[in-house]
Amino acid sequence: MVIARFNPSRIIQWGSVLEPRHFSAISDIDLAIEGVGSLEFLTLFRLAEAETKFPLDVVRWENLEPEFQRVILMKGEIRYRRLISSSNSERTGH
């Protein structure tokens, strides 16, 4: 839904969802979305919330401090990256 409708350049996942022994019914899902405009991001967040029963922590990459971006890149996994050509996409991860 997110990729097809909003065409982000990158989606990065981090947090307890990446470590099954720490993920539980009270966990949230942490995602950083890059390449989506501010107004589109609000719609994206609302629609993404409706797709899961887990709480979401979805952040717009461009709004993050560089230090937090580095932490996310060190601890997270890139789940999606748009190729240079807008007609092709590459999925990474699972």
VENDAQUI-V410917 format. One record per pair of residues at least 24 apart in sequence whose C-alpha atoms are under 7 Angstrom apart, sorted by the first residue. I is the first residue (numbers start at 1). J is the second residue. D is the distance in Angstrom with one decimal. If there is no record, write none. Layout:
{{I/J/D} {I/J/D}}
//
This chain:
{{2/44/6.8} {6/36/6.7} {8/33/6.7} {8/34/5.7} {8/35/4.8} {8/36/5.5} {9/34/5.5} {9/35/4.9} {9/81/5.7} {9/82/4.8} {10/34/5.0} {10/35/6.9} {10/80/5.4} {10/81/4.4} {10/82/6.3} {11/78/6.0} {11/79/5.6} {11/80/5.1} {11/81/6.7} {12/76/6.4} {12/77/5.6} {12/78/4.3} {12/79/5.6} {13/76/5.4} {13/77/5.4} {13/78/6.3} {13/79/6.6} {14/72/6.5} {14/75/6.3} {14/76/4.1} {14/77/6.3} {28/54/5.6} {28/55/4.7} {28/56/5.4} {28/57/6.7} {29/54/6.7} {29/55/6.4} {29/56/4.9} {29/57/5.9} {30/56/6.2} {30/57/4.7} {30/58/5.8} {31/57/6.3} {31/58/4.7} {31/59/6.4} {32/58/5.7} {32/59/4.8} {32/60/5.8} {32/61/5.5} {33/59/6.2} {33/60/5.1} {33/61/5.5} {34/60/6.1} {34/61/4.9} {34/62/6.5}}
//
